[in-house]
């Protein structure tokens, strides 16, 4: 998971994410600030999401972004390995 990639996905799809998950600009800002913070490892990221005071829609967006980014990275790695 790369923070830069997740933040880029968030910026590109901001309107779609807001409409799909019914969150407002302040929710997008909370998500952006969350991913800009430093975390020790993946477990710390997940624990921080679970313990955060964000609403369920904002948490769902974060899980979506993490999954989407990991899927993209796995696809790139498979392409490199297959060559």
N, C-alpha and C positions, 0 to 999 in steps of 0.2 A: 504494500500500500504506500503510495506516495502522496504526501500532502498537496504538492503542486498539481498533480494530476486530478485529485479530487476537487480542489478549488477551481480548477479550470472547467471540469464537468459541471460544477455548481453554477459558475458564471454563464456558461453557454446555455444551460437548460433552466435558468432561473424562473422564467415565466411558466414553463411547463410544470416544473416542480411545485411552484406556488399553487397553481390551479389543481393539480392532481392530488396533492396532500393537504390542501386547504390551509396553507400557512401564509403569513404576511411577510412584509419586508423585515420586520424585527426578528422573525423566526429565521429568515435567511441570514441575517447578520449574526444571530446566535450560533448558527451552524458554521458560518465562516470563521468566527472567533474560536470556536471549539477546535477546528482543524488547524488553526494557526498555532495553537499551543503545542508545546513539546510534551511527548508521552514517551515513557520508557520502552514500551513494546506493545504488541497487538492486544495482549490481555489488559494492559492498562487503558487502552483506548476503549475497549468493550466495557470494562468496569466503569469508566468515567461516563460513558453514555448511559448505562443502566442507572447510575446514581445521580445523574444530572436532574435539574428541575425543569427540563424542557418538556413540552407536551408530546404526546404519542406521535403526532404527525411529524414533528421535527426529528424525533428519534428514528422513525421509519425512514426519513430522507437520509439520515446519516448511514443507516445500514444499507440502504439502496446504493448510495455512493460508494461505500466500501466494497460491496459486492460487484458493482459494475466495474470499478477500477481493477479489482483482482481478476475478474473475467477477461478484461482487455489484456492485462499483463500475461495471464496464462496463455492466451491465444498467441501473443507475440513470441513467448518462449517456445511454444509448440512449433511455430513457423520456423524459428531459428534452428531448433533441434532436428526438424524434418529435412532441412536443406543439406 
